[in-house]
Amino acid sequence: MVSKTRLNDAFGELIYAVALADGLIQKEELDKIEEVLQNHPWGKDIKWSFDYENQKNNDPKDAYEKALYVLKEHGPDPDYPFLID
């Protein structure tokens, strides 16, 4: 099982990869991400990870693969439904 910090980083990486899947992160997507994460207890940490990936202009495929690896290593978590919703 990975740490909660690393899990939250993975959430941010996954959100980044999905938002960039069409090649560009739209302002509306950013607004929605901020709106949803402001209501999550770890939202600031998740947003930090998303912002890091975005500022570094990281490859979304790499971000996705890193996130998927962490999620598999971590196993089930009660926060997964939040991420999917």
C-alpha positions as CSV (number, residue, x, y, z in Angstrom):
1,M,0.0,0.0,0.0
2,V,1.3,3.5,-0.9
3,S,1.1,6.6,1.2
4,K,-2.0,8.8,1.1
5,T,0.3,11.6,-0.2
6,R,1.4,9.5,-3.1
7,L,-2.2,8.4,-3.8
8,N,-3.2,12.0,-3.9
9,D,-0.4,12.7,-6.3
10,A,-1.7,9.9,-8.5
11,F,-5.2,11.4,-8.5
12,G,-3.7,14.7,-9.7
13,E,-1.7,12.9,-12.4
14,L,-4.8,11.0,-13.6
15,I,-7.0,14.1,-13.7
16,Y,-4.2,15.8,-15.7
17,A,-4.0,12.9,-18.2
18,V,-7.8,12.8,-18.7
19,A,-8.1,16.6,-19.0
20,L,-5.3,16.7,-21.6
21,A,-6.6,13.6,-23.6
22,D,-7.9,15.9,-26.4
23,G,-4.6,17.7,-26.6
24,L,-5.6,20.9,-24.7
25,I,-6.9,21.7,-21.2
26,Q,-9.8,24.0,-21.6
27,K,-10.6,26.8,-19.2
28,E,-14.0,25.1,-18.4
29,E,-12.1,22.0,-17.5
30,L,-9.8,23.9,-15.1
31,D,-12.8,25.6,-13.6
32,K,-14.6,22.3,-13.0
33,I,-11.5,20.7,-11.5
34,E,-11.1,23.5,-9.1
35,E,-14.8,23.5,-8.2
36,V,-14.8,19.7,-7.5
37,L,-11.5,19.6,-5.6
38,Q,-12.3,22.5,-3.3
39,N,-14.9,20.2,-1.6
40,H,-12.5,17.3,-1.1
41,P,-10.4,17.0,2.1
42,W,-7.3,16.4,0.1
43,G,-8.3,18.7,-2.8
44,K,-5.3,21.1,-2.4
45,D,-2.8,18.2,-2.6
46,I,-4.5,16.7,-5.6
47,K,-4.6,20.1,-7.3
48,W,-1.0,20.7,-6.5
49,S,-0.1,17.4,-8.3
50,F,-2.3,18.4,-11.3
51,D,-0.7,21.8,-11.5
52,Y,2.8,20.3,-11.3
53,E,2.1,18.0,-14.2
54,N,0.6,20.9,-16.2
55,Q,3.4,23.4,-15.5
56,K,6.0,20.8,-16.4
57,N,4.0,20.1,-19.6
58,N,4.5,16.4,-18.9
59,D,3.3,13.8,-21.3
60,P,-0.2,12.8,-20.4
61,K,0.5,9.1,-21.2
62,D,3.4,9.1,-18.8
63,A,1.2,10.8,-16.1
64,Y,-1.6,8.2,-16.7
65,E,0.8,5.3,-16.5
66,K,2.4,6.6,-13.2
67,A,-1.1,7.1,-11.7
68,L,-2.3,3.7,-12.8
69,Y,0.8,2.0,-11.3
70,V,0.2,3.8,-7.9
71,L,-3.5,3.0,-7.9
72,K,-2.8,-0.7,-8.5
73,E,-0.1,-0.8,-5.8
74,H,-2.4,1.0,-3.4
75,G,-5.4,-1.3,-3.9
76,P,-9.0,-0.4,-3.0
77,D,-9.6,3.0,-1.5
78,P,-12.8,4.8,-0.4
79,D,-11.8,7.9,-2.4
80,Y,-11.9,6.1,-5.8
81,P,-15.6,6.9,-6.3
82,F,-14.9,10.6,-5.8
83,L,-12.3,10.4,-8.5
84,I,-14.6,8.7,-10.9
85,D,-17.6,10.9,-10.2
